[in-house]
Amino acid sequence: MSGSRSLSASLSPSTLSRHRQNWQRKCRRCVTRIKDAAYRWSEAQSEGLGAANALVNDVVLLKTVSHSQAVETLSTKVRGVKQASVAKLKQRAQRYAKQVGEAFESLAEALDLMRQGKQALLEEDSLGIDASMVKRLQREQPVFWTVCPNVYLKKMENVLSCYERELAAKQHVLRFLLKVAEDFQKEDFESSETLENKLKVHLVVWMLEPEIDVDSVQELEDLYSIENKLCKRY
């Protein structure tokens, strides 16, 4: 209560109200961007996973085409079938690697949208309030019902941080897949158990997204939703 009285004594009710309304708008913009970004991320994640999985499968398939006795037998009956199959696999490897790269670009765009969500919270209020009072308001003045701006800022930072780490992990996977697709084009390229195991590990990393804390996104959305409803109800 003492903090509340101090704020009231330092700022007019209209200024406090405008500051609160500004933060309500900022939180709405932030959460809207986060929801949109999370959806776009999920779509790009799935597209990249599909392309990466297809590339891994074709690396394994190349070994079958290159060394299978059945393919050798078929080649004696259908001239050039083995060479044409290998050429097709090489083309597909390039296409799949490109698709993973495009998915990564979409992931980066989704992350930029999340950064815009954070920036929405950091926009200045332009209410003529001095910096020290702004910090106090962020600590003490509820945005909707009970939660102050600093809580939203902290949760937004947690969301952004885990997605930034995950994008860095995916970049590592992408670089590895691009190198494999490049090597795939060489005449002497041979798959091996070691390479296939590495591919599977990178595929699993892309699929599981170990750096993302899904709960952090849900907590931010739930916090906004519950507080906003309480504010409207009471």
N, C-alpha and C positions, 0 to 999 in steps of 0.2 A: 504493500500500500504506500509506503514512504516513497518508493521509486515512482509510483504513479503520480503522487502529489507533486513531486519534484518536477516531473515532466509538465504537468498542468501549470505549475507556477512559472516555468521557463518559457513555455510556448502557448499561444492562444489555442482554444478548442478548435477553431477552424483550420489552423495550421496542422495540428495533430490529426485532424480528420483527413485533410488532403494527403498528408504523408501516408497514412494508413491506406487510403484509397489507391494511392500510387503503387504501394506494395502489393495490394490485391491484384491490380492490373498486371504488374510485373510477374507475379506468381502464375497468373492465368496464362500469360504468353509463354512463360518458361515451361509449364507443364504441357501446353499444347505442342510446343516444339519437341519436347522429349517423347511424347506419344507418337508423333509423326516420325521422328528419327528412329525410334525403336522398331516401328513397323517396317520402315525402309531397310533398316539393318537386317531384320529377320528375312526379308525377301532376298536381299543380296547374299546373305549367308547361305541360304538354300540353293541359290543359283550357282554360287561358287563351289559348294559341296558337290553338287551334281556333276559339274564339269571336272572337278578334281578326281572324283571317283571314276569317271569315264576314262580319264587319262591313266590312272593307276591300272585299271582293268586292261587297257590296251597295251601297256608295258608287259603285263603278264601274257597277254594274248600273242604278242610278238614272238615270245619264246616258243609257244605252241606252233605257230605258223612256220617258224624257222626250223624247228627240229622234229616236228611230228612226222612219223612214217606215213600216216594217212594223207597228209598234205603232199608228201613226196610222191605217193602213189597216184594221187589225183593229178599232179603236175604232168605225169606221163600221159595222161588222157586229155587233159585240158591245158594246152600250151600257154605258159606264162601266168598261170593262175597264182602261183606262189609269189612271183615278183609283183604282180598287180595287188595282191593282198597286203604285202609289206608296204608298198607305195601308199596304199589307202590308209594304213595304220599311221604312217608318217604324217600324212595330211591331217588326219584326225587329231594327232597329238598336238600339232600346231594350233588347230582350231580350239581344242579344249583348253590349252594353256592361255590362249588369248581370252577365252571366256572367263577363266579364273581371274585374269588381270582386270577385266571389265567389272567383275563382281567386286574386286578389291577397291576399284575406283568408286563404286557405288557405296561401299562401306565407309570410305573416307568422306564422301559427301554426307552420309548420315551422321558421322561424327561431327562434321562441321555444323550441322543443324543442332546437335546437342550443345556445341560451343555457343551457338546463338542463344540457346536457352539459358546458359549461364550468363551470357552478356546481358540478357534481358533483366536479370536480377541485379546486375551491377550498374545499370543506367542511373545517372544522377537524377535527383528529384527536381532540381531547379526551383526549390521553395525558399531559397535564401537562408537555409539553416546552416549554422557553422559546423565544421567537420566533427568536432568533439560531441556535439549534440546528435549528429547523424549516427555516430557510433553507439551512443546511448539508446537511441530509438531502435536501432537494429538489435540491441540486446534485450530491450525491455518492452517495446510496444508490440502487442499481438497483431498479426496481419489479419486474421479472421476471428479466431476465438481465443486460443491460449498460446499458440506457437508464434515466436518472434522471427523476424527476418533471418537472423543468423542461423537458425535451424534449417531453413530452406537452403541457405547458401552452403551449409555444411553437407547436406544430403545431395545437393546438386554436384558438389565437388567430388563426392564419393562415386556418383554415377559416371561422371565424365572421366575420372581417373581410371576406372576399371575398363571402360571402353577404349581409352587410349592405349592401355597395356595390351588389350586384345588385338587392336589393329596392328600394333608392332609385332605381335606373335604371328598374325596372318601374313604380314609382309615377309617374314622369314619363310613361311610355308610357300608363298608365291614365288620367291626367288629360287627356292629349291625346285619347284615344279617347272619353272621356266628353263632352268638349267637342264633338267631331265628331258624336256621337250626339244631343246636345242641339240643335246647329245643324240637324241632319238633319230635325228636326220642323218647322222653319220653312217657310212657304209658298214663300218665295223662295230656298230652299237650292239651290245649284247646285254640282255637282262641277267640278273643274278639274284640269288636269295637275299644277299645283303642289301642290294638296291631295293628289292621288293619290300623288305622289312622296313627300310627307311621311308619308303613311300607310304606304307600303311601307318607308320607313326605320325607322319606329317598330315595324313588324311584325318586321323583321329583327333589331332590337335585342332584342325580346322573345324571338325564336327562338334567337339565337346565344348569349345570356347572356354577353356579353363580360367581365363582371367576375368570373365564377366560375372559380376555378382547380381544375378537376376533379382534378388530380394531388394537390392538398393533402389532399383527402378520402381518396383512395386511399392516400396515404402514411401517414396516421394509422391507417387500418384495417390496412394491411400491417404497420406497426410493431408494433401491438398483437398481431396474429396470430402473427408470427414470434417475438417475444419471449416470448409466452405458451407457445408450443410448445417453445421452447428450455428454458424454465424447467421444464416438465413432463418433458421428456426427460432433462435432466441434473440 
